[in-house]
């Protein structure tokens, strides 16, 4: 792996992953590998192997002590390997064996991406570059969603990639209350809305921080807000609201009023141009007691309890709770069934470590009042905090691990939170006044080969 001057670094590799994750339709997979055969997941597994190789070869210490996100990720992997071994050691229905295998492969791919981000990004500048590319990818898919809504055409069903199959027999746009629900390149409108809501804070920051392409990010922000509206998904709305509320904690009153005015204008335009849409959105919440999907969610607790009681500590195997049993629409409850209390605790620890790491990075950067670049970097660190919080909220209302785009994006954000903390501490001024920019990054960023 070469450094930035050689043209390839962790940011470039993760950019390639982003392109596969966002721009190749999620249902398209290598048929022989099933749900683990998505191009982004296969690249994620390769990234994990590269991270492991360079980590083993690295001989010099970083001097940064324990890195919480990396430690929590590795602990989660160990727990999931134990869960997998326990699953394979016991009696298992034939249709659950392959999904247990693919579940472990998907987890390795997502963990590899998170570890590469946490340990491999070489500088805060390259960290911000990757965040902007993530916002750009989300914005492009938001524009695709608007096109799908306007024309009632899916478009992505026309894509043919050698070696990949569609993964679903019929691709169609969904509808609710008479409105077309765009899905972008996602598997469903719910996944589409949640993944946009998760990345919304980062796009907001890109649209507000001074840059040459700020006008483009602002246009994409309008498209993203409209696409979230059109998704007609409660999960998407709650995810987006959670992210924006966390982001607004660091705004002054003037910026909050500006944001409120912006949302009001966009909402008014939607009200005038799409009659009945806002009423349908209101009905999703006001008529929740009569909604079959809400009844399905509340009715899942008794069924979940029966499965949990059979193996409450170590679960039944990641990915083995099939839709034929029940659709939970709650990733935490699903993880409790599949990985037990130990697996759920390990995952919650990872999420908390990501939130704390992003906050620590923001606080450290805000303290550098003599560094002009640190102010913008602190804003990006807070955006990661808001996006991780939004994703964590979305998981409570949506079976995120069953959808590659949402799960992959969330784990990448967790890795970016770990990277923000590491890079901030590496570049911290020393008592003598110099910075520690020369400190090698853990994992892959410090390795240079021809």
N, C-alpha and C positions, 0 to 999 in steps of 0.2 A: 504494500500500500504506500502510495506516495503522499507527500504533503501537498499543500495548496498550490505551490509553484509547479509541481509535477502534474497538476490537473485533476488529481483524484484524492479526496479525503472523505472523512465520515459524512460531511454535509452533502457531498456529491452522491455518495452511495445512498444515503437516506432520501435524497431528492428522487433518485431512480425508483426507490420503494414507493414514495408518494405518488409518482406518476402511475405506477401499476395499480396502487390501491384505489386511486380516485378516477382514473381515466379508462381502465378496463372494467366493463360491467361485472359486478360482484358474482353473479351466477355462473360466469364463464370459468371453467376449471379443466384441468387435465382429467379425463374421465376415469382413468385407472386409479387415481388418488382420491377421488371423491371430494368431500368438502375441504380436505387439506391440499387440494391440487390447484388452488388459485395461484396465479403468477406472483402476486404480492407475498403470499405465504411461503412459496418456494424460495423466493429471494430472501425472505425473513429467516428461513432456516439456514441458508448459505451465510447470511450475516451473523447468525449465532455462532456458526462454526468458525468464521473468521475472527469474531470477537474472542472466542475461547482460545484459538491458536495464538493470537497476539498477546492475550493476557498471560498465557502460560510462558511465552517467550520473554515477557517483560521481566527484567531483573532489578531495575532500580526502583526504590520506593518513591511514592509521590509526596510523602510528608504531610498529607492532608487528613490522616486518620481514617476512621470508618466513614464511608459514604452511605447514608441511610437508604437511598433508593436502590443502589446496587445490592446492598446487603439484604434488603427486603425482597428484591426480585429473585435473588439466588435462594433465599429461604422458601419462597413460594414454589420455585421449581423443585426443590428437594421434597417439599410436602406433596406436590402433585405427582412426583415419581413414586413416592410411597403409596399414594392413593392408587396409581396405575398398577403397581405390583400387587396390591391388595385385591384390586378388581380382577386381575388376570389369574390370581391364585384361587379364586372361588368360582362357583358355578355362574355362568353368564349366558344369557340367551344369545343365539347366533347372530341376531341382527344388531347386538350391542358391541360385539367384539371389534368390528371394523370402525365403529364410531368412537370407541375408546382409543383405538390407535390413532385415528385422525385427530381426535381431540388433543392428544399429547403432542402431535406434530404441529397443530395450530398454535398451541401454547408455546412451543419452542420457537416458532417463527416470530410471534409477537414479543416474546421475551428477548429474542436476539435484537430486534429493532430497538427496544427500550434500552438494552444494555449498550448497544452501539451509540445511541444518542447520549446516554448518561456518561459514558467513559471516553467516547471517541471524538466528539466535536472539539476542534482545536482552539477556538477563541470565541469571545463574546460576539465578535463581528460575524463569524460564520454561524453562530447560534441564531443571531437575528436574521441572517440570510435565509436559514431554513424555516424560521417562523413566517417570514414573508412569502416564501414559496408555498408553505402550507395554506396560508390565507388565499393566495392566488389560485391554488388548485380548488379549494372550497368555493371560491367565487366563480370559477369557470363552471363548476357543476351546478351552482345556483342559477347561472344564466341558462344552462341546459334545461333546468327545471321550469323556468319561465317559458322557454320555447315549447316544452312538452305541454304545459298548461294551455298556451295560446293556440296550439294547433291540434291538441288531443292526439298527438303522435308520439310513440315511444322513442323512435329513432335508433336506440342502442340495439334493438332486436335485428337491425340490418347489418351489424358488425360481424364479420367473420375473421377469426384469427386461427391460422393453421395450428393444429394440435390441441385446441380448446373446444369444448362443447358448451352448449348453453347452460346446462345444469337444470333447467326447468323446461317442461314440455310446452308451456304457453307463456309468453311474455305479453302482458297487457297493462295498461294504465288503470289504476284503481279509481274508484269514485266514492263520494260520500255526500249525501244531501244534494245530489244532482251536480256536484262540482267534480271536475277532473282533479285527481291527486297526483302531482308529479312525483317521480321517484329518482330522477337523475340517473346515475349509474349504480344506485343501490338496489338491494333486493326488494325493498318495499317502501311505501311512502313514510312509514314510521321510522325505519332506519335512516332514510333520507333526511327527515326533519330533525331527528336527534343528532345526527352527525353535523348538520349545519348549525344547530343550536350549540353544540360543543365547541365549534371553531369560531362562533360569532364574536367572542371577546377579542380574539387575536385579530380578526379582520377589522373590528372597531378601532383597535390601537393602530393598525397599519393605515387606516383611513384618517387618523388624527395626528400622527407623528409626521413631521416634515420630511418629505422625500420626493424624488422626481416623479414617482408614479402614484402619488397620493390621490390624484383625480380618478385613476383607474380603480383603486381600492374603494373609493367612495361610491362609484357606480356599482361595483360588485356588492357593496354593503346594502344598497337599495334592493338589488336583485335577491340577495340572501334573505332579507327581511320579508320580501314578498313571497319567496319560495317557502319560507317557514309558515307563513299564513296559509298558503295553498296546500300545505301538507295535511291540514285538518287533523292534526295529531296532538292529543293532550300531552303525550310524552315530550314531543318537540317543544311545545309552548313552555312547559315547566322547566325543561332543560335550559332553554334560552333565557327565561326569566331569572333562573338561578345564576347563570353566568353573568348576566348584565348587572344584577344586584351586587354580586361580589366585586365586579369591576368598578361599580359606582362608589364603593366604600372609600376609594382613594381620590375621588373627584371632589373639586370644590363646588360650591353651590351654583356658580355660573355655568360650569360644564354640565352639571346635572340638569339645569333648566334648558340648556341647549339640546341635550340628548332627549329630554322630554318633549321639546318642541319638534324635534326631528321625527320622533316616533308618532307624534300626533299628526303631523303632516302626511307621513306615509300611510297611517291608518285612515285618515280622511280621504286620501286618494283611492285607497282600496274600497272604502265605503261607497264612493261615488261611481267608480269604474266597474266594480263587481258587486252588483246588488245582491243582497242576501247572504254574502260570505260572512260578514261579522255576526249576523244573527245565527248562522250555523255554528260558528265558533263559540258563541255564548251558550248555545244549546248543548254543546259538548260537556259543559260544566254544570249548567243549571238542570239538565235532565240526566245527570250522571246516574241517579238512582234507578232509572229505567233503561240504561244502556246495557245491552247484553255483554259487551266487553268488560264493563265494570263488574257485572255479576260474575263473570268468569274469573276475574282477578280475586274477588273476595271469596269465591267458592273454592279457590285453589288451596287455601290454607289447610283445610281438613285433609285433602289429598296429599299435600306436601308433608303433613305431620305423619301420615302413614308410612311414607317412604323414608322420612328422616329417622323414624323410630327403629327401622331395621338396621341402620348403621349410622348412629348420630355423631360418632367421633371422626371417622375416616371416609364416610360417604360410600357411594356405589360406583364411582368412576366418572371422571370429567367427560361431559358430552353424552353420557349414556341415558339421561332422562329424555326420552324421545317424545315428540309431539303426540304420539298415539296414547301416551299416558295422560298428558294434560299440557296446555299451553299456559305457563305461569305468568308471563309478562313481568317478571321480577328477577333480575339477574342475581341478586343476593340470595333470594330464596332458592333459586336453582342451584347456586353454588353450594348452599348448605346441604342440599340433597346429594349433589354429585361429589363434593369433596369434604363434606362433614364440617364439624365445628372447627377443626384444625385448619382446613383449607380456607374457610370463610374468614377466620381470624388472620391468616397469613395475607389474604388479599386486602382486607381492611387495613392491616398494618402498612401494606404497600401504598395504599391511597393516602393514608395519613402522612407517611414519609414524604410523598410527593408534594402534598399541600404545605407541609412544614418547610421543605427544601426550597420551594418557590418563594415562600414568605421570607425565609432567611436571606435568600439572594436579593430580594427587593429591599429589605431593610439595610443590608450591607451596601448596596449600590446607592441608596438614598443618603447614606452617611458620607458619601464622597462628594461633598459640595464643591470641591475644587476641580472636579473632572466633568467637563460638559457632556461627554458621551455617556457617562454613568446615569444621567437623568433619564434619557430615553431607554437605556437598558433596564432600568428599574421599572419603567412602564411595561415593557415586554414581560419582565418577570412576573409582574402582577397579573398580566393577561393570561399567562400560563396557569397561575393560581386559580383564576376565574374559570378557565376552560376545564381544568381538572375537577373543580367543584361542580361545574355544569354536567360533566360526564358522570360524576359520582351520583348526582341527582337523577340523571336519566336512567341509570342502571336500576333504580328502584321501581321504574314504571315500564321497563322494556327489557326483553331477554337479549341483552347486548352480545353475549358470547356466542349466540347462534348466528350472528351477522358479522361477516368479516370486516366490513368497512368501519363499523362503529368500534368493534373491539380493537382493531389495528390502530385506529386513530387515537383511542384512549390510552393504549399502552405507549404509543409514541409520545403523547403529551406527558405521561409520567416520566419517561426517559428524559424529555426536555427539561422537566422540573429538576431532576437530578443533575443535569448538565449545568443549569443555571447556578446551582449552589457550588458545584465544583469549580466552574470557571471564575466565579466571583471570588472564591477563596484563593485560587491560583494567582489572580491578578491583584490581590490585596496589597496595598503598600506595606513595605517592611518598616520596622522602626527607624531604619536609616534613611527612609524616604524613597527607596527604589521599590519597584513592584516585583512580584514573583512570576512574571510572564514566562520566565525561562523554565519554570517547573514543568516536567513532563506530565502530560495527561495520562490518566490510568487507561489501560486497555489499548486501543488501537491508535489513538491520535499521535502518540509519541514514536510510533514505529515508522521508519522510512526505509524503503527499498527501491531499487531501480526498476 
